[in-house]
């Protein structure tokens, strides 16, 4: 029996899934860095065993053996495996050259897919993974339908990566193209944050503990803060970033998801439909933004050169006069029943002081009684690079004194525990194989997040970056991000 390296997944993990994977973009960076190692971990765990196969496709003409060697290279650093494990896994991989715009190529791919499915006795779902540019999603799904890929007796599931569109209209057009071939129930839109262990723990933590559940409301919570700070710059992504910017790149997906999970109402069940419905209601009930809100409640910035690091406009591939934001901070007002009126602050940026992703829930300080000098209790959910939960609380200082001090109770995952955690893509693949859409982005929430993003971006496009909106690389962003909270007599909990 293979050694299980992901011990914390549920008992379904050991149930073999008989599946055919067809990966469009099988020669690409995402497939090598994330997809193949994730599938290999499922193979080691027993979810994938004898009755699965993977067909990688791209324009290049490769023999199967060459492709299998690429797969072997990509899984070389996965721990807990023998060389026999790696070889046995790679034998399930096949390559088919495919021009996604040529209908004739799909007919060849379909014939080979049927042969491979028969060889491995696969009677389960066929999973189509589009690890390619979103502009090709509609072309691929249309050709899959045209060549009758989807008219077999087995289930068909489509997995797609972000970015899903550039704005609401492009996302809507893309969604309509895809849904001509795949119904919404068979579409799995990946946001890899939803595969992270600690992110999947937010809702259980909130609602399974009566102590936490009873105070997670506007009576006790002052504000919620979401920080996604990145130390790196745009690196090789300048071409994409020039078209996207920080708001589209991070707010529309990751930040929106963290906001929904930290402020949604309790679902009536953990079934995907019930869970996703409560997430969507967060975005649907946000206080509408007027022109004054767009002016006062959102901050953008762009990093400029410091002694050690270049500015954004000096990065390779960036327009020297670029108006693209590399930092964004904002304030939204929640209107959910439990958190009505509670502000949620968010910020994200490139070239900041250090990498840090976290959610800080700031509780109200005492307003009456003898302890008016008490500080706010703060519950922090650490996502990256540390993972875990901490609570800062007030207590008497040591000794004969009445002075209060701030103490911290903290539970961070150990290195051993982090090693045992399923990697995000492994967990999400596992969910797709089980037909579980709980941790995937549904169209309704994607639609709402794009509309909100568009409103902010369209306002910013009316004016160039001001001098005050530039921030030094290696800092925590422009000063106006601090003013955003100071105007409400609040402050960022995370100070770097």
C-alpha positions as semicolon CSV with decimal commas, in nm:
position;residue;x (nm);y (nm);z (nm)
1;X;0,000;0,000;0,000
2;X;0,130;0,346;-0,084
3;X;0,236;0,579;0,191
4;X;-0,025;0,847;0,258
5;X;0,137;1,188;0,283
6;X;-0,184;1,389;0,336
7;X;-0,336;1,247;0,648
8;X;-0,597;1,510;0,720
9;X;-0,830;1,464;0,425
10;X;-1,151;1,278;0,493
11;X;-1,208;0,907;0,445
12;X;-1,309;0,956;0,082
13;X;-0,940;1,008;0,010
14;X;-0,875;0,633;0,003
15;X;-1,161;0,568;-0,238
16;X;-1,012;0,522;-0,583
17;X;-1,142;0,762;-0,846
18;X;-1,155;0,632;-1,201
19;X;-1,096;0,942;-1,407
20;X;-0,954;1,064;-1,736
21;X;-0,782;1,403;-1,721
22;X;-0,736;1,606;-2,039
23;X;-0,511;1,903;-1,964
24;X;-0,508;2,178;-2,225
25;X;-0,175;2,352;-2,174
26;X;-0,009;2,034;-2,052
27;X;0,337;2,165;-2,141
28;X;0,295;2,490;-1,947
29;X;0,439;2,624;-1,623
30;X;0,121;2,579;-1,419
31;X;0,094;2,213;-1,514
32;X;0,456;2,146;-1,419
33;X;0,464;2,344;-1,094
34;X;0,118;2,270;-0,954
35;X;-0,098;2,020;-1,142
36;X;0,134;1,722;-1,181
37;X;0,265;1,735;-0,820
38;X;-0,096;1,763;-0,696
39;X;-0,205;1,460;-0,898
40;X;0,102;1,269;-0,778
41;X;0,011;1,335;-0,415
42;X;-0,338;1,199;-0,483
43;X;-0,172;0,896;-0,642
44;X;0,040;0,839;-0,332
45;X;-0,267;0,875;-0,114
46;X;-0,461;0,617;-0,315
47;X;-0,728;0,846;-0,461
48;X;-0,573;0,778;-0,800
49;X;-0,456;0,422;-0,849
50;X;-0,473;0,198;-1,153
51;X;-0,780;0,333;-1,329
52;X;-0,682;0,687;-1,426
53;X;-0,497;0,852;-1,710
54;X;-0,381;1,199;-1,808
55;X;-0,361;1,334;-2,161
56;X;-0,156;1,650;-2,193
57;X;-0,208;1,869;-2,496
58;X;-0,038;2,169;-2,652
59;X;0,082;2,275;-2,996
60;X;0,418;2,103;-2,957
61;X;0,477;1,760;-3,106
62;X;0,617;1,531;-2,838
63;X;0,631;1,153;-2,800
64;X;0,471;1,011;-2,486
65;X;0,812;0,925;-2,340
66;X;0,931;1,285;-2,360
67;X;0,615;1,406;-2,187
68;X;0,648;1,142;-1,916
69;X;1,000;1,264;-1,844
70;X;0,865;1,615;-1,798
71;X;0,615;1,476;-1,550
72;X;0,893;1,290;-1,366
73;X;1,095;1,612;-1,339
74;X;0,794;1,799;-1,201
75;X;0,736;1,547;-0,919
76;X;1,101;1,490;-0,831
77;X;1,081;1,699;-0,514
78;X;0,758;1,549;-0,378
79;X;0,847;1,376;-0,051
80;X;0,731;1,036;0,068
81;X;0,767;0,856;-0,264
82;X;0,992;0,589;-0,409
83;X;1,132;0,581;-0,759
84;X;0,887;0,301;-0,839
85;X;0,601;0,529;-0,729
86;X;0,719;0,797;-0,968
87;X;0,762;0,558;-1,260
88;X;0,423;0,393;-1,202
89;X;0,258;0,735;-1,188
90;X;0,425;0,860;-1,506
91;X;0,305;0,555;-1,702
92;X;-0,047;0,696;-1,683
93;X;0,051;1,008;-1,883
94;X;0,013;1,048;-2,258
95;X;0,066;1,338;-2,492
96;X;-0,134;1,457;-2,790
97;X;-0,038;1,756;-3,002
98;X;-0,341;1,979;-3,040
99;X;-0,412;2,315;-3,198
100;X;-0,712;2,434;-2,995
101;X;-0,845;2,630;-3,293
102;X;-0,844;2,329;-3,530
103;X;-1,158;2,117;-3,508
104;X;-0,984;1,828;-3,681
105;X;-0,736;1,797;-3,395
106;X;-1,020;1,738;-3,150
107;X;-1,138;1,440;-3,351
108;X;-0,793;1,284;-3,319
109;X;-0,784;1,370;-2,948
110;X;-1,127;1,218;-2,894
111;X;-1,027;0,891;-3,062
112;X;-0,714;0,864;-2,851
113;X;-0,898;0,956;-2,532
114;X;-1,143;0,672;-2,589
115;X;-0,860;0,426;-2,646
116;X;-0,681;0,532;-2,328
117;X;-1,002;0,527;-2,123
118;X;-1,067;0,173;-2,242
119;X;-0,708;0,064;-2,171
120;X;-0,730;0,178;-1,807
121;X;-1,094;0,073;-1,764
122;X;-1,204;0,424;-1,677
123;X;-1,577;0,445;-1,627
124;X;-1,575;0,766;-1,421
125;X;-1,579;1,135;-1,514
126;X;-1,369;1,300;-1,780
127;X;-1,208;1,612;-1,639
128;X;-1,107;1,892;-1,880
129;X;-0,854;2,130;-1,729
130;X;-0,798;2,457;-1,917
131;X;-0,450;2,572;-1,809
132;X;-0,439;2,824;-2,093
133;X;-0,522;3,188;-2,164
134;X;-0,889;3,267;-2,084
135;X;-0,933;3,404;-2,437
136;X;-0,919;3,042;-2,556
137;X;-1,173;2,900;-2,309
138;X;-1,470;2,959;-2,537
139;X;-1,289;2,814;-2,839
140;X;-1,193;2,497;-2,651
141;X;-1,534;2,431;-2,500
142;X;-1,708;2,500;-2,832
143;X;-1,485;2,251;-3,011
144;X;-1,529;1,990;-2,737
145;X;-1,903;2,015;-2,786
146;X;-1,881;2,023;-3,166
147;X;-1,679;1,700;-3,169
148;X;-1,924;1,532;-2,930
149;X;-1,676;1,491;-2,646
150;X;-1,955;1,566;-2,402
151;X;-2,220;1,327;-2,535
152;X;-2,086;1,013;-2,369
153;X;-2,238;0,834;-2,072
154;X;-1,963;0,949;-1,832
155;X;-1,986;1,282;-1,641
156;X;-1,791;1,577;-1,782
157;X;-1,631;1,840;-1,559
158;X;-1,459;2,158;-1,667
159;X;-1,189;2,317;-1,450
160;X;-1,073;2,670;-1,531
161;X;-0,817;2,907;-1,387
162;X;-0,831;3,277;-1,314
163;X;-0,837;3,537;-1,446
164;X;-1,195;3,477;-1,557
165;X;-1,245;3,782;-1,773
166;X;-1,099;4,133;-1,754
167;X;-1,417;4,301;-1,633
168;X;-1,784;4,213;-1,589
169;X;-1,876;4,229;-1,957
170;X;-1,586;4,010;-2,071
171;X;-1,654;3,765;-1,788
172;X;-2,022;3,751;-1,886
173;X;-1,934;3,688;-2,251
174;X;-1,686;3,418;-2,152
175;X;-1,936;3,254;-1,921
176;X;-2,203;3,247;-2,191
177;X;-1,959;3,084;-2,433
178;X;-1,863;2,815;-2,183
179;X;-2,220;2,744;-2,077
180;X;-2,313;2,659;-2,434
181;X;-2,113;2,341;-2,376
182;X;-2,107;2,293;-1,997
183;X;-2,389;2,361;-1,750
184;X;-2,296;2,559;-1,438
185;X;-2,309;2,244;-1,224
186;X;-2,014;2,102;-1,421
187;X;-1,796;2,416;-1,415
188;X;-1,524;2,441;-1,148
189;X;-1,359;2,786;-1,132
190;X;-1,041;2,766;-0,928
191;X;-0,924;3,020;-0,675
192;X;-0,633;2,840;-0,513
193;X;-0,684;3,034;-0,187
194;X;-0,997;2,826;-0,135
195;X;-0,780;2,515;-0,123
196;X;-0,565;2,639;0,166
197;X;-0,607;2,456;0,496
198;X;-0,648;2,765;0,712
199;X;-0,889;2,931;0,467
200;X;-1,109;2,623;0,473
201;X;-1,101;2,649;0,852
202;X;-1,252;2,998;0,871
203;X;-1,615;2,890;0,857
204;X;-1,577;2,586;1,088
205;X;-1,391;2,804;1,339
206;X;-1,660;3,071;1,331
207;X;-1,964;2,848;1,363
208;X;-1,856;2,535;1,552
209;X;-1,738;2,723;1,862
210;X;-2,026;2,876;2,062
211;X;-1,790;3,128;2,223
212;X;-1,672;3,261;1,885
213;X;-2,011;3,229;1,718
214;X;-2,184;3,436;1,988
215;X;-1,953;3,738;1,949
216;X;-1,906;3,738;1,569
217;X;-2,154;4,020;1,515
218;X;-2,188;4,397;1,507
219;X;-2,252;4,419;1,881
220;X;-1,894;4,311;1,951
221;X;-1,691;4,358;1,630
222;X;-1,550;4,701;1,549
223;X;-1,404;4,620;1,209
224;X;-1,245;4,345;0,998
225;X;-0,913;4,391;0,818
226;X;-0,777;4,182;0,529
227;X;-0,411;4,219;0,432
228;X;-0,241;4,050;0,136
229;X;0,108;4,197;0,130
230;X;0,361;4,079;-0,126
231;X;0,733;4,142;-0,100
232;X;0,799;4,064;-0,466
233;X;0,739;4,296;-0,759
234;X;0,569;4,203;-1,085
235;X;0,862;3,980;-1,191
236;X;0,781;3,809;-1,525
237;X;0,413;3,913;-1,515
238;X;0,452;4,271;-1,635
239;X;0,253;4,209;-1,954
240;X;-0,041;4,075;-1,756
241;X;-0,008;4,326;-1,474
242;X;-0,010;4,623;-1,710
243;X;-0,358;4,512;-1,816
244;X;-0,483;4,408;-1,473
245;X;-0,338;4,606;-1,183
246;X;-0,367;4,521;-0,814
247;X;-0,744;4,556;-0,787
248;X;-0,825;4,312;-1,067
249;X;-0,537;4,082;-0,976
250;X;-0,611;4,040;-0,605
251;X;-0,933;4,207;-0,490
252;X;-1,170;4,060;-0,746
253;X;-1,079;3,706;-0,643
254;X;-0,868;3,634;-0,331
255;X;-0,974;3,932;-0,118
256;X;-1,339;3,897;-0,213
257;X;-1,332;3,530;-0,115
258;X;-1,170;3,602;0,223
259;X;-1,423;3,878;0,284
260;X;-1,714;3,647;0,211
261;X;-1,584;3,368;0,433
262;X;-1,518;3,601;0,725
263;X;-1,856;3,774;0,711
264;X;-2,111;3,527;0,568
265;X;-2,407;3,411;0,771
266;X;-2,418;3,053;0,895
267;X;-2,531;2,818;0,615
268;X;-2,817;2,579;0,690
269;X;-2,594;2,293;0,577
270;X;-2,247;2,233;0,436
271;X;-2,387;2,133;0,099
272;X;-2,230;2,339;-0,179
273;X;-2,550;2,523;-0,275
274;X;-2,628;2,631;0,082
275;X;-2,267;2,730;0,150
276;X;-2,220;2,931;-0,170
277;X;-2,557;3,104;-0,128
278;X;-2,445;3,260;0,199
279;X;-2,115;3,368;0,045
280;X;-2,291;3,540;-0,242
281;X;-2,528;3,724;-0,008
282;X;-2,230;3,910;0,138
283;X;-2,146;4,073;-0,194
284;X;-2,511;4,121;-0,286
285;X;-2,583;4,310;0,037
286;X;-2,279;4,540;0,051
287;X;-2,368;4,905;0,095
288;X;-2,386;5,059;-0,257
289;X;-2,105;5,297;-0,347
290;X;-2,171;5,655;-0,454
291;X;-1,924;5,903;-0,602
292;X;-1,821;6,027;-0,259
293;X;-1,751;5,671;-0,143
294;X;-1,528;5,610;-0,445
295;X;-1,333;5,926;-0,359
296;X;-1,302;5,870;0,017
297;X;-1,304;5,493;0,067
298;X;-1,047;5,362;-0,183
299;X;-0,674;5,420;-0,210
300;X;-0,435;5,321;-0,486
301;X;-0,061;5,343;-0,518
302;X;0,238;5,247;-0,730
303;X;0,580;5,153;-0,596
304;X;0,872;5,375;-0,686
305;X;1,241;5,303;-0,661
306;X;1,423;5,264;-0,331
307;X;1,797;5,222;-0,274
308;X;1,779;4,847;-0,325
309;X;1,485;4,800;-0,560
310;X;1,359;4,948;-0,889
311;X;1,027;5,122;-0,920
312;X;0,736;4,970;-1,109
313;X;0,796;5,191;-1,412
314;X;1,156;5,066;-1,428
315;X;1,052;4,700;-1,441
316;X;1,107;4,514;-1,769
317;X;0,797;4,524;-1,987
318;X;0,631;4,815;-1,804
319;X;0,529;5,139;-1,971
320;X;0,758;5,416;-1,832
321;X;0,443;5,631;-1,790
322;X;0,223;5,352;-1,657
323;X;-0,080;5,455;-1,452
324;X;-0,138;5,100;-1,323
325;X;-0,183;5,059;-0,949
326;X;0,042;4,812;-0,766
327;X;-0,127;4,882;-0,433
328;X;-0,489;4,917;-0,334
329;X;-0,668;4,966;-0,005
330;X;-1,035;5,011;0,054
331;X;-1,328;5,022;0,290
332;X;-1,659;4,843;0,236
333;X;-1,953;4,843;0,472
334;X;-2,116;4,511;0,548
335;X;-2,494;4,481;0,540
336;X;-2,531;4,117;0,640
337;X;-2,779;4,062;0,926
338;X;-2,510;3,988;1,186
339;X;-2,252;4,245;1,075
340;X;-2,462;4,533;0,948
341;X;-2,262;4,856;0,961
342;X;-1,928;4,688;1,033
343;X;-1,653;4,823;0,804
344;X;-1,429;4,577;0,631
345;X;-1,091;4,718;0,530
346;X;-0,863;4,552;0,277
347;X;-0,521;4,621;0,129
348;X;-0,285;4,446;-0,106
349;X;0,029;4,549;-0,287
350;X;0,354;4,458;-0,455
351;X;0,702;4,540;-0,321
352;X;0,582;4,584;0,035
353;X;0,793;4,534;0,347
354;X;0,734;4,160;0,374
355;X;0,503;3,883;0,264
356;X;0,199;3,859;0,490
357;X;-0,157;3,737;0,434
358;X;-0,396;3,760;0,728
359;X;-0,740;3,854;0,853
360;X;-0,761;4,070;1,168
361;X;-1,098;4,081;1,344
362;X;-1,094;4,382;1,576
363;X;-1,340;4,371;1,866
364;X;-1,481;4,676;2,039
365;X;-1,309;4,805;2,351
366;X;-1,510;4,848;2,675
367;X;-1,725;5,162;2,671
368;X;-1,825;5,154;3,038
369;X;-1,678;5,028;3,365
370;X;-1,336;5,065;3,529
371;X;-1,129;4,933;3,236
372;X;-1,172;5,206;2,979
373;X;-0,798;5,187;2,912
374;X;-0,830;4,830;2,782
375;X;-0,712;4,771;2,427
376;X;-0,921;4,610;2,156
377;X;-0,925;4,232;2,153
378;X;-0,793;4,116;1,816
379;X;-0,847;3,775;1,664
380;X;-0,604;3,709;1,379
381;X;-0,626;3,436;1,118
382;X;-0,276;3,391;0,975
383;X;-0,283;3,254;0,620
384;X;0,068;3,298;0,481
385;X;0,359;3,251;0,545
386;X;0,245;3,135;0,891
387;X;-0,086;2,953;0,930
388;X;-0,297;2,954;1,245
389;X;-0,507;3,167;1,478
390;X;-0,421;3,404;1,761
391;X;-0,619;3,611;2,010
392;X;-0,487;3,923;2,179
393;X;-0,657;3,992;2,510
394;X;-0,625;4,217;2,816
395;X;-0,513;4,103;3,161
396;X;-0,348;4,253;3,465
397;X;0,025;4,305;3,443
398;X;0,241;4,088;3,665
399;X;0,293;4,223;4,017
400;X;0,112;4,452;4,257
401;X;-0,048;4,672;3,995
402;X;-0,378;4,755;3,833
403;X;-0,220;4,827;3,498
404;X;-0,349;4,620;3,205
405;X;-0,125;4,454;2,951
406;X;-0,198;4,294;2,613
407;X;-0,132;3,920;2,600
408;X;-0,164;3,671;2,319
409;X;-0,296;3,318;2,289
410;X;-0,167;3,165;1,968
411;X;-0,198;2,837;1,783
412;X;0,012;2,817;1,469
413;X;0,053;2,503;1,266
414;X;0,391;2,341;1,321
415;X;0,627;2,257;1,038
416;X;0,531;1,890;1,076
417;X;0,161;1,975;1,054
418;X;0,218;2,199;0,752
419;X;0,404;1,916;0,585
420;X;0,103;1,689;0,638
421;X;-0,141;1,939;0,490
422;X;-0,268;1,873;0,140
423;X;-0,138;2,131;-0,103
424;X;-0,412;2,362;-0,233
425;X;-0,431;2,211;-0,582
426;X;-0,429;1,860;-0,441
427;X;-0,729;1,942;-0,224
428;X;-0,914;2,113;-0,508
429;X;-0,850;1,822;-0,746
430;X;-0,985;1,594;-0,474
431;X;-1,304;1,802;-0,455
432;X;-1,350;1,799;-0,834
433;X;-1,316;1,420;-0,836
434;X;-1,589;1,402;-0,571
435;X;-1,812;1,649;-0,756
436;X;-1,799;1,888;-0,458
437;X;-1,827;2,254;-0,563
438;X;-1,813;2,407;-0,214
439;X;-1,462;2,547;-0,256
440;X;-1,498;2,678;-0,610
441;X;-1,613;3,015;-0,739
442;X;-1,970;3,023;-0,866
443;X;-2,092;3,256;-1,138
444;X;-2,317;3,466;-0,911
445;X;-2,035;3,564;-0,676
446;X;-1,793;3,616;-0,966
447;X;-2,047;3,841;-1,135
448;X;-2,097;4,050;-0,819
449;X;-1,724;4,085;-0,751
450;X;-1,657;4,201;-1,108
451;X;-1,931;4,465;-1,093
452;X;-1,784;4,604;-0,773
453;X;-1,430;4,597;-0,915
454;X;-1,540;4,769;-1,235
455;X;-1,700;5,052;-1,042
456;X;-1,374;5,132;-0,862
457;X;-1,147;5,084;-1,165
458;X;-1,365;5,301;-1,388
459;X;-1,348;5,582;-1,134
460;X;-0,969;5,562;-1,114
461;X;-0,930;5,563;-1,492
462;X;-1,071;5,915;-1,498
463;X;-0,757;6,059;-1,337
464;X;-0,381;5,991;-1,338
465;X;-0,181;5,885;-1,034
466;X;-0,104;6,175;-0,801
467;X;0,241;6,228;-0,649
468;X;0,104;6,127;-0,308
469;X;0,001;5,787;-0,446
470;X;0,357;5,665;-0,505
471;X;0,519;5,464;-0,227
472;X;0,875;5,347;-0,172
473;X;0,949;4,985;-0,255
474;X;0,994;4,799;0,073
475;X;0,743;5,012;0,266
476;X;0,385;4,933;0,370
477;X;0,227;5,138;0,093
478;X;0,114;5,500;0,056
479;X;0,034;5,705;0,365
480;X;-0,324;5,751;0,247
481;X;-0,388;5,383;0,332
482;X;-0,331;5,468;0,698
483;X;-0,549;5,779;0,670
484;X;-0,830;5,562;0,537
485;X;-0,862;5,397;0,879
486;X;-0,758;5,700;1,083
487;X;-1,059;5,887;0,946
488;X;-1,272;5,629;1,130
489;X;-1,050;5,644;1,444
490;X;-0,910;5,300;1,354
491;X;-0,564;5,178;1,255
492;X;-0,410;4,882;1,072
493;X;-0,335;4,603;1,315
494;X;-0,054;4,465;1,099
495;X;0,234;4,711;1,093
496;X;0,505;4,492;0,939
